C-alpha cells in the first residue's frame, strides 16, 4: 500500500545523490535505521546493469565508514557468503548481498543489499500480543537453526545473533525470515585475538565473552537458546528482561553470567 508517508519520503529522496555501482545506479529514498556501524536507507534502482535488477526495484543501502573495521569485515563476509550461496541450491535464509560502492575521498562505503520490508523478529514477537504459538516459535527456531547450520559449514561464527538481526522479507503470509547483519562476524579459524574482540549484544552474549575467551560455534548456539526462550515466552519473557535483568546488572562478569544463565 502506498501511503501519504511514502509519498513524503520519496519526495525527500531528491536530496540524495545517485550511487553508481557495477550492477546498477541507486538513489536513497528514506532512512529506516541507524546503528553502531552506520545507517540503513531504502533505495531504488534508477538504472539496471544486471539481470538481478529492474528499474524501480527497491534495495537496502547500508552506509558506513571505510575506516571502520566492522564495515570492511561485513563486506568481506558477504562476499564470502555470495560464493557459498551459489554452491548451495537450498534457501540460506540470509539476506542477499549485491555489491559495495565506496569513496576513499569521503571515507564512505555503501553496501547494496536485498530489501526486506517486513518486521524484524523482535517486533513480530512483541506485536503478537501474547499469541505467538509454540508451533510458530518452533518454525522460527528451525529457520534460525538452519542459518546456523549453513554458517558452521561455511566456517563462520556470527557473534551477534538476536531477534533484531532477523527480518521478514515482506508482510504477507509467505514471508521468509532472513539474517541481515554480519558486522561482528568472524571465521572460526581466525586468530584468538580476533575471535575474542568485543562483539555482540549484552543480553545474548555467551558466558565465554565475559571471561575473555575466544568465540566458537558454541557461542552462536548459546544465542540461539536465548532466542528460543524469547519466542516461546514472547511478551512475558521480554517484560521480565526489561524490568528485572537490567535493574540487577552487576559489573562483575562472573556474577552477571550466573544471573543471566538462569534465564
Secondary structure, DSSP 8 states (H G I E B T S, - for coil): ---HHHHHHHHHGGGS--EE-SSEEEEEEEEEEEETTEEEEEEEEEEE-STT--TT-EEEEEEEETT-HHHHHHHHHHHHHHHHHHH--S---B--EEEEEEETTTTEEEEEEE---S-BHHHHHHTTTT---HHHHHHHHHHHHHHHHHHHHTTEE-S---GGGEEES-SSTT--EEE---TT-EETTS-HHHHTSS-S-GGG--HHHHTT----HHHHHHHHHHHHHHHHHHHHHHHHIIIIIGGG--S-HHHHHHHHTT-
